[in-house]
Amino acid sequence: MPELPEVETVMRGLDAVLTGTRIARVAVNRAGLRWPFPERLAARLEGRRVLGFRRRAKYMLMRLEGGESALIHLGMSGRMVARRADAPPVPRMAPQGVFSDARGHAASRAAVGHNNPPEAHEHLVIETEAGWRVGFVDPRRFGAVDLVATTEEDTHRLLRDLGPEPLEEAFSAVTLSARIARSRSPIKAVLLDQRVVAGLGNIYVCEALHRARIAPTRLAETVAGTRAARLVPEIKAVLAESIAAGGSSLRDYVRADGELGVFQERFLVYGREGERCAQCGDLCPGIQRITQAGRSTFYCARVQR
């Protein structure tokens, strides 16, 4: 499932081409995804100007004039692909470059035709008066789209119980310590709980714990305090670095322009079972993989205590 950096990257791509434009046409190609689409979804979107975007955890909120926001969740395999509606198809490995679109935004040159329509499993299509076409492609149909009053975004059933945003200043060692101080669950499992901290997933928890030299099996209550002071900056750093790299493309995820993220090339532990740990080199017995709550955890037993 796309995690915070991937969702943030997609949201920024959509913001660059949709904010300030008016939605001209909407095609709804099925009744829903994980849940049914809102009633009269196309009619409620058409004619509205896009005012901006906000990300909350792994959810995107497209704010519309008239006081409603479209909540978008990519689910397991979903992706949002944007292209110029009149652009001819181009090869998948088109040369990259930077251009300015009609509104002056810098964007990948691949965006003018990299996502070739029609996409298989394209369940929702938005076209703007400015000539952009955005499709929601979701082969496994675990994604979601809903409409919510903009003033009530944080009370939506999918958002109301979420924890703090890890990239915000309010998320600190003190904040995390308070939330985990009485937990006797493994710290890996606790960090994946969206009520404790919002947006973290398996990949970035593995990477942050390794950077902070904390074992994923350590009880969360023992991380509160000094270890949390090491962990929080590493959580923030790994997320920021992944966003700068366009996220991690492992299976289905692509950016809004159709290009792949590259942060997977910088993983220190995730998916590297049996390889040497970069932190302890020749002394390392190798990165190990264990299963926690049905998820693969990658770590170095020598470094992480």
PAZAPA-4460 file (N, C-alpha, C; in steps of 0.05 Angstrom, whole numbers, plus 32768, in hexadecimal, padded with zeros to 4 digits):
% residues 305
    n_x    n_y    n_z   ca_x   ca_y   ca_z    c_x    c_y    c_z   seq   type   mol
   8011   7FE8   8000   8000   8000   8000   8012   8019   8000     1      M     A
   800B   802C   7FEF   801B   8046   7FF0   801A   8052   800C     2      P     A
   8031   805B   8015   8033   8066   8030   8035   8085   802D     3      E     A
   803A   8092   8043   8039   80AF   8044   8049   80BD   802D     4      L     A
   8062   80B5   8029   8072   80C3   8013   8065   80BF   7FF8     5      P     A
   805B   80A8   7FF2   804F   80A3   7FD8   8035   80B4   7FD4     6      E     A
   8025   80B4   7FE9   800C   80C4   7FE8   8012   80E2   7FE6     7      V     A
   8026   80EB   7FF5   802E   8107   7FF3   8038   810E   7FD7     8      E     A
   8047   80FC   7FCB   8052   8100   7FB0   803C   8102   7F9B     9      T     A
   8029   80EF   7F9D   8012   80F0   7F8B   8002   8109   7F8F    10      V     A
   7FFD   8111   7FA8   7FED   8129   7FAD   7FFB   8142   7FA1    11      M     A
   8015   8144   7FA4   8023   815B   7F99   8021   815B   7F7A    12      R     A
   8021   8144   7F6E   801E   8143   7F51   8003   814B   7F48    13      G     A
   7FEE   8143   7F57   7FD3   814C   7F51   7FCF   8169   7F56    14      L     A
   7FDB   8173   7F6C   7FD8   818F   7F72   7FE4   81A1   7F5C    15      D     A
   7FFA   8197   7F50   8007   81A7   7F3B   7FF6   81AA   7F22    16      A     A
   7FE5   8197   7F1C   7FD5   8198   7F03   7FB8   819F   7F08    17      V     A
   7FAE   819B   7F20   7F91   819F   7F24   7F8A   81B8   7F34    18      L     A
   7F9A   81C1   7F47   7F93   81D8   7F57   7F8F   81F1   7F46    19      T     A
   7F79   81FE   7F49   7F72   8215   7F39   7F63   8210   7F20    20      G     A
   7F60   81F6   7F18   7F51   81F0   7F00   7F35   81E8   7F07    21      T     A
   7F24   81E8   7EF3   7F08   81E0   7EF7   7F03   81C4   7EEA    22      R     A
   7EF4   81B4   7EF9   7EEE   8199   7EEF   7ED9   819A   7EDA    23      I     A
   7EDF   8191   7EC2   7ECC   8193   7EAC   7EBB   8179   7EAA    24      A     A
   7EC7   8162   7EAC   7EB9   8149   7EA9   7EC4   8134   7EBC    25      R     A
   7EB2   8123   7EC5   7EB9   810D   7ED7   7EAC   80F4   7ECD    26      V     A
   7EBB   80DF   7ECA   7EB1   80C5   7EC1   7EB3   80B1   7ED9    27      A     A
   7E9D   80A6   7EE1   7E9D   8092   7EF7   7E98   8077   7EEA    28      V     A
   7EAB   8065   7EEA   7EAA   804D   7EDA   7EA1   8034   7EE9    29      N     A
   7E9C   8037   7F03   7E91   8021   7F12   7E83   802D   7F2B    30      R     A
   7E75   801D   7F3A   7E65   8027   7F50   7E77   802F   7F68    31      A     A
   7E8F   8025   7F6A   7EA0   802C   7F80   7EB9   801B   7F80    32      G     A
   7EC9   801E   7F95   7EE1   800F   7F98   7EDE   7FFF   7FB2    33      L     A
   7EED   8005   7FC7   7EE9   7FF6   7FE0   7ECE   7FFB   7FEB    34      R     A
   7EC4   8014   7FE8   7EA9   801B   7FEF   7E9B   8028   7FD8    35      W     A
   7E81   802A   7FD7   7E74   8037   7FC1   7E7C   8055   7FBF    36      P     A
   7E7D   805F   7FA6   7E82   807B   7FA3   7E6B   808B   7FAE    37      F     A
   7E6F   80A4   7FB5   7E59   80B5   7FBE   7E44   80B8   7FA9    38      P     A
   7E2B   80BC   7FB1   7E16   80C0   7F9E   7E1B   80D9   7F8D    39      E     A
   7E15   80D7   7F73   7E18   80ED   7F61   7E35   80F9   7F61    40      R     A
   7E48   80E7   7F63   7E64   80F1   7F65   7E6C   8102   7F4E    41      L     A
   7E66   80FA   7F35   7E6E   810A   7F1E   7E61   8125   7F1E    42      A     A
   7E47   8126   7F24   7E39   8140   7F24   7E43   8152   7F3A    43      A     A
   7E4C   8147   7F50   7E55   8157   7F66   7E72   8162   7F62    44      R     A
   7E80   8155   7F4F   7E9B   815E   7F49   7E9C   8171   7F31    45      L     A
   7E8C   816B   7F1D   7E8D   817B   7F04   7E85   8198   7F09    46      E     A
   7E95   81AA   7EFD   7E91   81C6   7EFF   7E9E   81D3   7F17    47      G     A
   7EA9   81C3   7F29   7EB7   81CD   7F41   7ED4   81D4   7F3B    48      R     A
   7EDD   81EA   7F46   7EFA   81F1   7F45   7F09   81E3   7F5B    49      R     A
   7F20   81D9   7F55   7F31   81CC   7F6A   7F41   81E2   7F78    50      V     A
   7F3D   81E4   7F92   7F49   81F9   7FA2   7F64   81F2   7FAD    51      L     A
   7F69   81D8   7FB1   7F83   81CF   7FBC   7F81   81B3   7FC6    52      G     A
   7F97   81AA   7FD2   7F99   818E   7FDC   7FA4   818E   7FF8    53      F     A
   7F9D   817A   8007   7FA8   8174   8021   7FAB   8156   8024    54      R     A
   7FC1   814E   8031   7FC5   8132   8037   7FC1   812E   8055    55      R     A
   7FB2   8119   805C   7FB0   8110   8078   7FB6   80F3   8079    56      R     A
   7FCD   80EC   8086   7FD6   80D0   8087   7FD9   80C6   806A    57      A     A
   7FCB   80B0   8063   7FCD   80A5   8048   7FB6   80AD   8036    58      K     A
   7FA8   80C3   803E   7F91   80CC   802F   7F97   80E7   8022    59      Y     A
   7F8C   80EC   800B   7F8D   8106   7FFD   7F72   8113   7FFE    60      M     A
   7F72   812D   8002   7F59   813C   8002   7F5B   8152   7FED    61      L     A
   7F4A   814F   7FD9   7F49   8164   7FC3   7F32   8177   7FCA    62      M     A
   7F3A   818F   7FD1   7F26   81A3   7FDA   7F1A   81B2   7FC3    63      R     A
   7F00   81B4   7FC3   7EF0   81BF   7FAC   7EE1   81D8   7FB5    64      L     A
   7EDD   81E9   7FA2   7ECC   8200   7FA8   7EAF   81F5   7FAD    65      E     A
   7EA1   8203   7FBF   7E87   81F9   7FC7   7E88   81EC   7FE2    66      G     A
   7EA0   81E7   7FED   7EA2   81DE   8008   7EA4   81C0   800C    67      G     A
   7EA9   81B1   7FF7   7EAD   8194   7FFA   7ECA   818D   7FF3    68      E     A
   7ED3   8176   7FFE   7EED   816B   7FF7   7EE9   814E   7FEE    69      S     A
   7EF8   8147   7FDA   7EF8   812B   7FD1   7F0F   811C   7FDF    70      A     A
   7F07   8109   7FEF   7F1B   80F8   7FFD   7F23   80E1   7FEC    71      L     A
   7F3D   80DD   7FE8   7F47   80C8   7FD6   7F5B   80B7   7FE5    72      I     A
   7F57   809D   7FE4   7F69   808A   7FF0   7F71   8076   7FDA    73      H     A
   7F8C   8072   7FD7   7F96   8061   7FC1   7F93   8043   7FC7    74      L     A
   7F90   803C   7FE0   7F8C   801F   7FE7   7FA6   8010   7FE1    75      G     A
   7FA3   7FF6   7FD9   7FB9   7FE5   7FD5   7FC8   7FEA   7FBA    76      M     A
   7FB8   7FEE   7FA6   7FC4   7FF0   7F8B   7FBC   8008   7F7B    77      S     A
   7FAF   801B   7F88   7FA5   8033   7F79   7FBB   8046   7F71    78      G     A
   7FB6   8054   7F5C   7FC7   806A   7F53   7FB7   807F   7F44    79      R     A
   7FC0   8098   7F46   7FB3   80AE   7F38   7FC7   80B6   7F22    80      M     A
   7FBD   80B6   7F09   7FCF   80BC   7EF3   7FC4   80D4   7EE4    81      V     A
   7FD6   80E7   7EE0   7FCE   8101   7ED3   7FDD   8104   7EB9    82      A     A
   7FCF   810E   7EA5   7FDB   8114   7E8B   7FCA   812A   7E7D    83      R     A
   7FD6   8136   7E69   7FC7   8148   7E59   7FB3   8138   7E48    84      R     A
   7F9A   8140   7E48   7F85   8131   7E3A   7F8A   812E   7E1C    85      A     A
   7F98   8141   7E10   7F9D   8140   7DF3   7FB9   8136   7DEC    86      D     A
   7FC7   812C   7DFF   7FE3   8124   7DFA   7FE4   8109   7DED    87      A     A
   7FF5   8105   7DD9   7FF8   80EB   7DCC   8007   80D8   7DDF    88      P     A
   8004   80BE   7DDC   8013   80AB   7DED   8031   80AE   7DE8    89      P     A
   8041   80A9   7DFD   805E   80A9   7DFA   8069   8090   7E06    90      V     A
   8081   8088   7DFF   808D   806F   7E0A   808F   8070   7E28    91      P     A
   808E   8059   7E35   808F   8057   7E52   80A8   8064   7E5D    92      R     A
   80BF   8060   7E4F   80D8   806A   7E59   80DF   8085   7E4C    93      M     A
   80CC   8096   7E4A   80D1   80B0   7E3C   80E6   80C0   7E4B    94      A     A
   80F7   80D0   7E3D   810B   80E0   7E4A   80FE   80F4   7E5E    95      P     A
   810A   80F8   7E74   80FF   810A   7E88   810A   8126   7E83    96      Q     A
   80FA   8139   7E8D   8102   8154   7E8B   80EE   8165   7E9C    97      G     A
   80F1   817E   7E9B   80DF   818F   7EAB   80D3   81A4   7E98    98      V     A
   80B9   81A8   7E9A   80AC   81BC   7E8A   8099   81CB   7E9C    99      F     A
   808F   81E1   7E93   807B   81F0   7EA2   8061   81ED   7E93   100      S     A
   804C   81E5   7EA2   8032   81E2   7E95   8025   81FD   7E92   101      D     A
   800D   81FD   7E89   8000   8217   7E82   7FFD   8229   7E9A   102      A     A
   7FFE   821D   7EB2   7FFA   822D   7ECA   8015   8234   7ED7   103      R     A
   802B   822D   7ECA   8046   8234   7ED3   8052   8220   7EE7   104      G     A
   8045   8209   7EEB   8050   81F6   7EFE   8066   81E5   7EF0   105      H     A
   807B   81E0   7EFF   808F   81CE   7EF5   8085   81B2   7EF8   106      A     A
   8089   81A1   7EE4   807F   8185   7EE4   8091   8174   7ED3   107      A     A
   808E   815A   7ED8   809D   8147   7EC7   8093   8147   7EAB   108      S     A
   80A5   8147   7E97   809D   8147   7E7B   808C   812E   7E75   109      R     A
   8090   8119   7E84   8080   8100   7E7F   8063   8105   7E84   110      A     A
   805C   811A   7E93   8040   811F   7E99   802F   8125   7E81   111      A     A
   803C   812F   7E6B   802C   8137   7E54   8022   811F   7E44   112      V     A
   802C   8107   7E4A   8021   80F0   7E3B   802A   80D6   7E46   113      G     A
   8036   80D6   7E5E   8042   80BD   7E68   802D   80A9   7E70   114      H     A
   8016   80B2   7E7A   8001   809F   7E82   7FEE   809C   7E6B   115      N     A
   7FF0   8086   7E5D   7FE1   8083   7E45   7FC5   8078   7E49   116      N     A
   7FB0   8087   7E41   7F95   807E   7E45   7F8E   806A   7E2E   117      P     A
   7F79   805A   7E31   7F6B   8056   7E4B   7F7A   8043   7E5D   118      P     A
   7F7B   8048   7E76   7F88   8036   7E89   7F75   801F   7E91   119      E     A
   7F81   8007   7E94   7F70   7FF1   7E9E   7F6A   7FF8   7EBB   120      A     A
   7F52   7FF0   7EC4   7F49   7FF4   7EE0   7F48   8011   7EE7   121      H     A
   7F41   8022   7ED4   7F3E   803F   7ED9   7F21   8043   7EE1   122      E     A
   7F1C   8049   7EFA   7F01   8049   7F04   7EF5   8065   7F07   123      H     A
   7F06   8079   7F07   7EFC   8095   7F09   7F0E   80A6   7EF8   124      L     A
   7F03   80B8   7EE8   7F12   80CA   7ED8   7F08   80E7   7EDC   125      V     A
   7F1B   80F9   7EE0   7F15   8115   7EE3   7F23   8124   7ECD   126      I     A
   7F14   8135   7EBE   7F20   8146   7EA9   7F1A   8163   7EB0   127      E     A
   7F2E   8174   7EAC   7F2B   8190   7EB3   7F29   81A2   7E9B   128      T     A
   7F1F   81BA   7E9F   7F1D   81CD   7E89   7F38   81D5   7E7E   129      E     A
   7F4D   81D1   7E8F   7F68   81D8   7E86   7F75   81C2   7E76   130      A     A
   7F67   81AC   7E71   7F71   8197   7E60   7F80   8180   7E6E   131      G     A
   7F7D   817E   7E88   7F89   8168   7E97   7F75   8151   7E9B   132      W     A
   7F80   8139   7E9A   7F70   8121   7E9E   7F7D   8111   7EB5   133      R     A
   7F6E   810B   7ECA   7F78   80FB   7EE1   7F67   80E2   7EE4   134      V     A
   7F74   80CB   7EE4   7F65   80B2   7EE7   7F6D   80A4   7F01   135      G     A
   7F5A   8099   7F0E   7F5F   8089   7F26   7F5E   806B   7F1D   136      F     A
   7F76   805F   7F1D   7F7A   8044   7F14   7F7E   8032   7F2D   137      V     A
   7F6E   801D   7F30   7F70   800C   7F48   7F68   7FF0   7F42   138      D     A
   7F7C   7FDF   7F3A   7F76   7FC4   7F32   7F69   7FB3   7F48   139      P     A
   7F71   7FB7   7F61   7F66   7FA6   7F77   7F4E   7FB3   7F84   140      R     A
   7F48   7FCC   7F7E   7F31   7FDA   7F88   7F2F   7FDB   7FA6   141      R     A
   7F45   7FE0   7FB3   7F45   7FE6   7FD0   7F47   8004   7FD6   142      F     A
   7F47   8014   7FC1   7F48   8031   7FC5   7F2C   803B   7FCC   143      G     A
   7F2A   8056   7FCF   7F11   8062   7FD7   7F10   807F   7FCE   144      A     A
   7EF7   8088   7FC8   7EF2   80A4   7FC3   7ED8   80AB   7FD2   145      V     A
   7ED9   80C2   7FE1   7EC2   80CB   7FEF   7EC1   80E9   7FED   146      D     A
   7EAA   80F5   7FF5   7EA7   8112   7FF6   7EA0   8119   8013   147      L     A
   7EAD   812E   801C   7EA9   8137   8038   7EA9   8156   8038   148      V     A
   7E9A   8162   804A   7E9B   817F   804D   7EB8   8187   8055   149      A     A
   7EC3   819B   8048   7EDF   81A2   804D   7EE3   81AA   806A   150      T     A
   7ECF   81B6   8077   7ED2   81BE   8093   7ED0   81A6   80A6   151      T     A
   7EC8   818F   809B   7EC5   8177   80AC   7ED8   8160   80A4   152      E     A
   7EEE   8167   8095   7F00   8152   808C   7F0A   8141   80A3   153      E     A
   7F13   814D   80B9   7F1F   813E   80CF   7F0C   812D   80DF   154      D     A
   7EF2   8131   80DA   7EDE   8120   80E8   7ED4   8109   80D6   155      T     A
   7EDE   8107   80BD   7ED7   80F1   80AC   7EDE   80D7   80B9   156      H     A
   7ECE   80C3   80B5   7ED2   80A9   80C3   7EED   809D   80BE   157      R     A
   7EFA   80A3   80A7   7F14   8098   80A1   7F2B   80A8   80AD   158      L     A
   7F25   80C0   80B6   7F3A   80D3   80BF   7F38   80D9   80DD   159      L     A
   7F21   80D6   80E9   7F1D   80E2   8104   7F2E   80D5   811A   160      R     A
   7F37   80BC   8116   7F46   80AF   812B   7F64   80AE   8125   161      D     A
   7F6D   80BC   8111   7F89   80BB   8109   7F9B   80CA   811D   162      L     A
   7FB4   80C0   8120   7FC7   80CD   8131   7FD4   80E5   8124   163      G     A
   7FE9   80F0   8130   7FF6   8108   8126   8005   8102   810C   164      P     A
   8008   8117   80FC   8018   8115   80E3   8036   8114   80EA   165      E     A
   8045   8101   80E1   8061   80FF   80E9   8073   8115   80DF   166      P     A
   806B   8122   80CA   807C   8138   80BF   8076   8153   80CC   167      L     A
   8061   8154   80DC   805B   816E   80E8   806B   8172   8101   168      E     A
   8070   818B   8108   8081   8192   811F   8075   8187   8139   169      E     A
   805B   8184   813A   804E   817B   8152   8054   815E   8159   170      A     A
   805D   814F   8145   8065   8133   8149   8082   8133   8153   171      F     A
   8086   812D   816D   80A0   812F   817A   80A5   8116   818A   172      S     A
   80BC   8115   8196   80C3   80FE   81A8   80B0   80FE   81BF   173      A     A
   80A8   8116   81C9   8096   8117   81DF   807A   810D   81D7   174      V     A
   8071   8115   81BF   8057   810B   81B5   8057   80ED   81B2   175      T     A
   806C   80E2   81A5   806D   80C5   81A1   806F   80B7   81BC   176      L     A
   807F   80C0   81CD   8083   80B3   81E7   8069   80B1   81F6   177      S     A
   8059   80C6   81F6   803F   80C6   8204   802C   80B1   81F8   178      A     A
   802E   80AC   81DE   801C   8099   81D1   8025   807C   81D4   179      R     A
   803E   8077   81DB   8047   805B   81DC   8050   8053   81F8   180      I     A
   804F   8065   820B   805A   8060   8225   804F   8048   8234   181      A     A
   8036   8041   822E   802A   802A   823C   8025   8012   822A   182      R     A
   8031   8012   8213   802D   7FFD   8200   8042   7FE7   8202   183      S     A
   8038   7FCE   8205   804B   7FB7   8207   804A   7FA8   81EC   184      R     A
   8042   7FB5   81D7   8043   7FA9   81BC   805E   7FB1   81B0   185      S     A
   8067   7FA1   819C   8081   7FA8   818F   807F   7FC4   8182   186      P     A
   8094   7FD3   8183   8094   7FEE   8178   808D   7FEE   815B   187      I     A
   8095   7FDA   814C   808E   7FD9   812F   8070   7FD9   812C   188      K     A
   8062   7FC8   813B   8045   7FC7   8138   8038   7FE1   8141   189      A     A
   8042   7FED   8156   8036   8006   8160   8039   801D   814C   190      V     A
   8050   801E   813F   8054   8034   812B   8042   8030   8113   191      L     A
   803A   8018   810D   8027   8013   80F7   800A   801A   80FE   192      L     A
   8005   801E   8117   7FEA   8025   8120   7FE5   8042   8119   193      D     A
   7FD2   8047   8107   7FCD   8062   80FD   7FC2   8075   8112   194      Q     A
   7FB9   8069   8128   7FAF   807A   813F   7FC6   8085   814F   195      R     A
   7FDE   8079   814D   7FF5   8082   815B   8004   8097   814B   196      V     A
   8009   8092   8132   8015   80A5   8120   800A   809F   8104   197      V     A
   8002   80B4   80F5   7FF4   80B1   80DC   8007   80AF   80C4   198      A     A
   8001   809C   80B3   800F   809B   8099   8026   8088   8097   199      G     A
   8030   807E   80AD   8047   806B   80AC   803D   8050   80A3   200      L     A
   804E   8042   8094   8049   8027   808B   8061   8016   808F   201      G     A
   8060   7FFE   8085   8074   7FE9   808A   8090   7FF2   8081   202      N     A
   8092   7FFE   8069   80AC   8005   805F   80BB   8019   8070   203      I     A
   80AD   802F   8076   80BB   8045   8083   80BE   8040   80A1   204      Y     A
   80AE   802F   80AD   80B3   8027   80C9   80CC   8016   80CB   205      V     A
   80CF   8003   80B8   80E8   7FF3   80B8   8100   8005   80B5   206      C     A
   80FF   8017   80A2   8116   8028   809C   811C   803B   80B4   207      E     A
   8108   8047   80C0   810C   8059   80D6   8117   804B   80EF   208      A     A
   810D   8034   80F5   8117   8024   810C   8134   801D   8108   209      L     A
   813B   8016   80F0   8157   800F   80EA   8169   8027   80EE   210      H     A
   8161   803E   80E3   8171   8056   80E6   8174   805E   8104   211      R     A
   815F   805A   8113   815F   8061   8130   816C   804B   8141   212      A     A
   8174   8034   8135   8181   801E   8143   816E   8012   8159   213      R     A
   8155   800F   8152   8141   8004   8165   8136   7FEB   8159   214      I     A
   8136   7FD5   8168   812C   7FBC   815F   810D   7FBD   815B   215      A     A
   8103   7FB2   8145   80E6   7FB4   8141   80D6   7FA3   8155   216      P     A
   80E4   7F91   8163   80D6   7F80   8177   80D6   7F8D   8193   217      T     A
   80E4   7FA2   8197   80E6   7FAF   81B1   80CA   7FB9   81B9   218      R     A
   80C3   7FB5   81D3   80A9   7FBF   81DC   80A8   7FDD   81DA   219      L     A
   8091   7FE7   81D0   808E   8003   81CB   8092   8014   81E4   220      A     A
   808A   800A   81FB   808D   801A   8213   80AA   8020   821A   221      E     A
   80BC   800F   8211   80D9   8013   8216   80E6   8026   8202   222      T     A
   80D7   802E   81EE   80E1   8041   81DA   80DB   805E   81E3   223      V     A
   80C7   8061   81F3   80C0   807C   81FD   80D8   8089   820B   224      A     A
   80DC   80A3   8206   80F2   80B1   8212   810A   80B3   81FF   225      G     A
   8121   80A9   8208   813A   80AC   81FA   8139   80A0   81DE   226      T     A
   812E   8088   81DC   812D   807B   81C1   811A   808A   81AF   227      R     A
   8104   8094   81B9   80F1   80A3   81A9   80FF   80BC   819E   228      A     A
   8111   80C7   81AE   811F   80DF   81A5   8132   80D9   818D   229      A     A
   813B   80C0   818B   814A   80B7   8174   8138   80B0   815D   230      R     A
   8121   80A4   8163   810F   809A   814E   8100   80AF   813F   231      L     A
   80F5   80C3   814C   80E5   80D7   813F   80F4   80E6   8129   232      V     A
   810C   80EF   812D   811B   80FC   8117   8120   80EA   8100   233      P     A
   8123   80D0   8105   8128   80BD   80EF   810E   80B8   80DF   234      E     A
   80F8   80B7   80ED   80DE   80B5   80DF   80DB   80CC   80CC   235      I     A
   80DF   80E4   80D6   80DC   80FC   80C6   80F0   80FC   80AF   236      K     A
   8108   80F4   80B4   811D   80F5   809F   8117   80E1   8088   237      A     A
   810F   80C9   808F   810B   80B5   807B   80F2   80BC   806A   238      V     A
   80DE   80C7   8076   80C7   80D0   8067   80CE   80E7   8054   239      L     A
   80DC   80FA   805E   80E4   8111   804E   80F5   8109   8037   240      A     A
   8108   80F7   803B   811A   80EE   8026   810A   80DE   8011   241      E     A
   80F7   80CF   8019   80E7   80C0   8006   80D6   80D2   7FF5   242      S     A
   80CA   80E6   8002   80BA   80FA   7FF2   80CB   8107   7FDD   243      I     A
   80E4   810F   7FE5   80F6   811C   7FD2   80FD   810A   7FBB   244      A     A
   80FD   80EF   7FC0   8103   80DC   7FAB   80EB   80D2   7F9C   245      A     A
   80D4   80DE   7FA1   80BB   80D6   7F93   80AE   80BD   7F9E   246      G     A
   80B6   80B4   7FB7   80AA   809D   7FC3   80B8   8083   7FBA   247      G     A
   80AC   806D   7FC2   80B8   8052   7FBC   80A5   8043   7FAA   248      S     A
   80AF   803A   7F93   809F   802A   7F80   80A8   800D   7F82   249      S     A
   8096   7FFD   7F8E   809C   7FE0   7F91   808A   7FD0   7F7F   250      L     A
   8071   7FD7   7F7D   805E   7FC8   7F6C   804D   7FDA   7F5B   251      R     A
   8038   7FE5   7F67   8024   7FF5   7F58   8029   8013   7F58   252      D     A
   8038   801D   7F6C   8039   803A   7F6F   8049   8047   7F59   253      Y     A
   803D   805D   7F4E   804A   8070   7F3D   8042   808B   7F45   254      V     A
   8052   809F   7F3E   804B   80BB   7F43   8034   80C3   7F31   255      R     A
   8029   80DA   7F35   8012   80E3   7F24   801A   80E7   7F07   256      A     A
   8034   80EB   7F01   803C   80ED   7EE5   8043   80D3   7ED9   257      D     A
   803F   80BD   7EE8   8044   80A2   7EDD   8060   8098   7EE2   258      G     A
   8072   80A9   7EEC   808D   80A0   7EF2   808F   8091   7F0C   259      E     A
   80A5   8082   7F0F   80A9   8073   7F28   80B8   8083   7F3D   260      L     A
   80B2   807E   7F56   80C2   8089   7F6B   80DC   8079   7F6D   261      G     A
   80F1   8084   7F7A   810B   8076   7F7A   8116   8071   7F96   262      V     A
   8106   8077   7FAB   8111   8074   7FC6   8117   8057   7FCC   263      F     A
   810A   8044   7FBF   8110   8027   7FC4   812E   8021   7FBF   264      Q     A
   813B   8031   7FAE   8157   802C   7FA9   8169   8034   7FC1   265      E     A
   815C   8041   7FD5   816B   804B   7FED   8164   803C   8006   266      R     A
   8153   8027   8004   814C   8018   801C   8166   800D   8029   267      F     A
   8167   800F   8044   817D   8003   8053   8177   7FE7   805C   268      L     A
   815D   7FE1   8062   8156   7FC7   806C   813E   7FBB   805D   269      V     A
   812A   7FCB   8056   8112   7FBF   804B   8117   7FB0   8031   270      Y     A
   810E   7F97   8031   8112   7F85   8019   812F   7F7C   8015   271      G     A
   8140   7F7F   8029   815D   7F79   8026   8165   7F61   8037   272      R     A
   8154   7F4E   803B   815A   7F37   804B   8173   7F29   8042   273      E     A
   8185   7F23   8054   819E   7F15   804E   81B5   7F27   8045   274      G     A
   81AF   7F40   803F   81C4   7F53   8037   81D2   7F5F   804F   275      E     A
   81EA   7F69   804A   81F9   7F76   805F   81ED   7F90   8068   276      R     A
   81ED   7F96   8082   81E2   7FAF   808C   81F6   7FC5   8087   277      C     A
   81ED   7FDB   807D   81FE   7FF2   8077   820A   7FFF   8090   278      A     A
   81FD   7FFB   80A7   8206   8008   80C0   821C   7FF8   80CD   279      Q     A
   821E   7FDE   80C9   8233   7FCF   80D7   8245   7FBF   80C4   280      C     A
   8241   7FC1   80AA   8253   7FB7   8096   825C   7F9A   8099   281      G     A
   8276   7F95   8099   8281   7F7A   809A   827A   7F6A   80B3   282      D     A
   8274   7F78   80C8   826D   7F6B   80E1   8250   7F60   80E2   283      L     A
   8241   7F67   80CE   8224   7F62   80CE   821E   7F45   80C4   284      C     A
   820D   7F37   80D3   8205   7F1C   80CA   81F1   7F1D   80B4   285      P     A
   81E7   7F35   80AE   81D3   7F38   8098   81B8   7F42   80A2   286      G     A
   81AA   7F4F   8091   818F   7F59   8097   817C   7F41   8099   287      I     A
   816C   7F41   80AE   8159   7F2B   80B3   813D   7F34   80AC   288      Q     A
   812C   7F20   80A7   810F   7F25   80A3   8100   7F14   80B7   289      R     A
   80EE   7F20   80C5   80DB   7F12   80D6   80BF   7F1B   80CF   290      I     A
   80AC   7F0D   80D9   8090   7F14   80D4   8083   7F1E   80EE   291      T     A
   8077   7F36   80EC   8069   7F42   8103   804D   7F49   80FA   292      Q     A
   803A   7F3E   8107   801D   7F43   8100   8018   7F3F   80E3   293      A     A
   8024   7F2A   80D7   8020   7F24   80BB   802F   7F35   80A8   294      G     A
   8040   7F47   80B1   8050   7F58   80A0   806E   7F52   80A2   295      R     A
   807C   7F54   808C   8099   7F4F   808D   80A7   7F67   809A   296      S     A
   80B9   7F61   80AC   80CA   7F75   80B9   80E7   7F6F   80B2   297      T     A
   80F5   7F83   80AA   8111   7F81   80A2   8122   7F91   80B6   298      F     A
   8137   7F85   80C1   8147   7F93   80D5   8162   7F86   80D8   299      Y     A
   8175   7F94   80E4   818F   7F89   80EB   8190   7F85   8109   300      C     A
   8193   7F6C   8112   8193   7F65   812E   81AB   7F70   813C   301      A     A
   81C1   7F75   812E   81D9   7F7F   813B   81D7   7F9D   8141   302      R     A
   81CB   7FAC   812F   81C8   7FC9   8131   81B0   7FD0   8142   303      V     A
   819A   7FC2   813E   8181   7FCA   814A   817C   7FBB   8164   304      Q     A
   817B   7FC9   817A   8178   7FBD   8194   815F   7FC6   81A3   305      R     A
***
